[in-house]
Amino acid sequence: MLIYKIAYADDWVEAIKAGSFEGTAKDKVDGFIHFSTGEQLVETLKLHYACEDYQRMLAISAIDANALGENLKWEPSRNGDLFPHLYSSLSYDAVRNVLVVFYKTLADGDFAAVRDFVSGKSTSGQS
C-alpha cells in the first residue's frame, strides 16, 4: 500500500542526501511524521498548504507503507478518519515516487496532477 508525504522540495533534497527524513517542523512538534492516504491527499494539501508560500516547491512522495514496519501507526485524526503516522525517521529506501510541483500549479489544475500521481497515471517527477 502506498501512503503520501508532503514536504517542501528543498527539505526533501536534504533528506535524500542524508538517506532519511526526520520530518517537517510540524512533524517534529507532534512527535511523528504525518502521512495521508491517496484518498486523503488532496484535502490535506488544501487544509495545510493553501496558505503556504507559493514560491516554494512541494515534494509529494509516494511511500511503501509496508516498508515502514511497526513504527507506522494508524490513528484517528480529521473527521475521525485513520491517518498513517510514523514514529521514527523515514528511510529514503521506502520512497517509490516523488512529484515536485508548486501548490498553485496543483490548485489551478484542480489537483488533477495529484490524482494522476496517486492513480499511477503520471510518472513525471519520478525518483
C-alpha positions as CSV (number, residue, x, y, z in Angstrom):
1,M,0.0,0.0,0.0
2,L,1.2,3.5,-0.8
3,I,0.9,6.4,1.6
4,Y,1.9,10.0,0.8
5,K,4.1,12.6,2.5
6,I,4.0,16.3,1.6
7,A,7.2,18.4,2.3
8,Y,9.0,21.3,0.8
9,A,11.1,20.2,-2.1
10,D,14.3,21.7,-0.6
11,D,13.8,19.8,2.6
12,W,13.2,16.7,0.6
13,V,16.5,17.1,-1.2
14,E,18.3,17.4,2.1
15,A,16.6,14.1,3.2
16,I,17.8,12.4,0.1
17,K,21.3,13.5,0.8
18,A,21.0,12.3,4.4
19,G,19.3,9.0,3.5
20,S,16.4,9.6,5.8
21,F,13.7,12.2,6.5
22,E,13.3,13.4,10.1
23,G,10.0,15.2,9.3
24,T,8.7,18.7,8.8
25,A,8.7,21.3,11.5
26,K,5.0,20.3,12.3
27,D,6.0,16.6,12.4
28,K,8.8,17.4,14.9
29,V,6.4,19.3,17.2
30,D,3.8,16.5,17.1
31,G,6.4,13.7,17.6
32,F,5.7,11.7,14.5
33,I,5.7,12.1,10.7
34,H,2.3,12.8,9.2
35,F,1.2,10.9,6.1
36,S,-2.1,10.8,4.1
37,T,-3.7,8.0,2.1
38,G,-4.3,8.7,-1.6
39,E,-7.9,9.5,-0.7
40,Q,-6.9,12.0,1.9
41,L,-4.1,13.7,0.0
42,V,-5.9,16.5,-1.8
43,E,-7.8,17.5,1.3
44,T,-4.5,17.6,3.3
45,L,-3.0,19.8,0.6
46,K,-6.0,22.2,0.7
47,L,-6.1,22.4,4.5
48,H,-2.4,22.6,5.3
49,Y,-0.6,24.1,2.2
50,A,-3.1,26.5,0.6
51,C,-1.8,29.5,2.6
52,E,1.9,28.5,2.2
53,D,4.5,30.3,0.3
54,Y,3.6,29.7,-3.4
55,Q,7.2,30.3,-4.4
56,R,8.4,27.2,-2.7
57,M,8.0,23.9,-4.4
58,L,6.4,20.9,-2.7
59,A,7.6,17.3,-2.9
60,I,4.7,14.8,-2.7
61,S,6.3,11.4,-2.1
62,A,4.7,8.0,-2.5
63,I,5.9,5.8,0.3
64,D,5.6,2.0,0.6
65,A,3.7,1.7,3.9
66,N,4.8,-2.0,4.3
67,A,8.4,-0.9,4.3
68,L,7.9,1.2,7.4
69,G,7.3,-1.6,9.8
70,E,5.8,-1.4,13.3
71,N,6.6,2.3,13.8
72,L,3.8,3.1,11.4
73,K,0.5,3.6,13.4
74,W,-2.9,4.3,12.0
75,E,-4.6,6.9,14.3
76,P,-7.8,8.9,14.2
77,S,-7.5,12.5,13.0
78,R,-9.6,14.7,10.8
79,N,-13.2,13.7,10.9
80,G,-12.3,10.6,12.8
81,D,-10.5,9.1,9.7
82,L,-7.5,7.0,10.3
83,F,-4.2,8.6,9.2
84,P,-0.8,7.0,9.0
85,H,1.7,8.3,11.5
86,L,5.4,7.2,11.6
87,Y,7.1,7.2,15.0
88,S,10.6,7.1,13.5
89,S,12.6,8.7,10.8
90,L,11.6,7.9,7.2
91,S,14.2,6.0,5.3
92,Y,14.6,7.0,1.7
93,D,14.5,3.3,0.8
94,A,10.7,3.3,1.4
95,V,10.1,6.1,-1.3
96,R,8.6,4.8,-4.5
97,N,8.0,8.0,-6.4
98,V,8.1,11.8,-6.0
99,L,6.0,14.5,-7.6
100,V,7.6,18.0,-7.3
101,V,5.3,20.9,-8.1
102,F,4.1,24.3,-6.9
103,Y,0.9,24.3,-4.8
104,K,-0.6,27.0,-7.0
105,T,0.0,24.8,-10.1
106,L,-1.8,22.0,-8.4
107,A,-4.7,24.1,-7.3
108,D,-5.1,25.8,-10.7
109,G,-5.3,22.4,-12.3
110,D,-8.0,21.3,-9.8
111,F,-5.4,18.9,-8.3
112,A,-5.6,16.6,-11.4
113,A,-1.8,16.1,-11.3
114,V,-2.1,14.7,-7.7
115,R,-5.0,12.4,-8.7
116,D,-2.9,11.1,-11.6
117,F,0.1,10.7,-9.4
118,V,-1.9,8.7,-6.9
119,S,-3.5,6.6,-9.6
120,G,-0.2,5.9,-11.2
121,K,-1.1,7.6,-14.5
122,S,1.6,10.2,-14.1
123,T,5.3,9.3,-13.8
124,S,6.7,12.8,-14.1
125,G,9.0,13.7,-11.3
126,Q,9.8,10.0,-10.7
127,S,12.7,9.5,-8.4
